[in-house]
Amino acid sequence: EVQPVESGGGSVQAGGSLRLSCSHSGLTSDTPDITWWRQRDGTWCQLVASISDDETYYTDSLEGRFTISEDRYKKTVYLQMNTLKPDDTAIYYCAAGPAWRNGGWQHCRSNGDTWGQGTQVTVSS
């Protein structure tokens, strides 16, 4: 199965920034819904942000620090993360598909959408 591919994770100090990328060029749909999820512990993932037909959606607590955007020509979705906090430490996944509409907490990598392998983000205090 072709998956989206995440990149851009790493370690950063609190207050810093990172930009994650999700390449979906191998997927069947040219304009899939793309969602960034994060897994901090356990098997549940928190919805971070979604982009669908140029409309964006955010978990309320993250809007303002995180920004999702897309370069359609490159078939890449970005997640700009600013003013990072230690609580933002997680594995960040991107997923293609409509399942994000079912709610802000879902089982990681098993909601029916096509998930990438994830990228680790570590924020130190």
Disulfide bonds with the S-S distance in Angstrom:
Cys22-Cys94 2.12
Cys45-Cys108 2.07
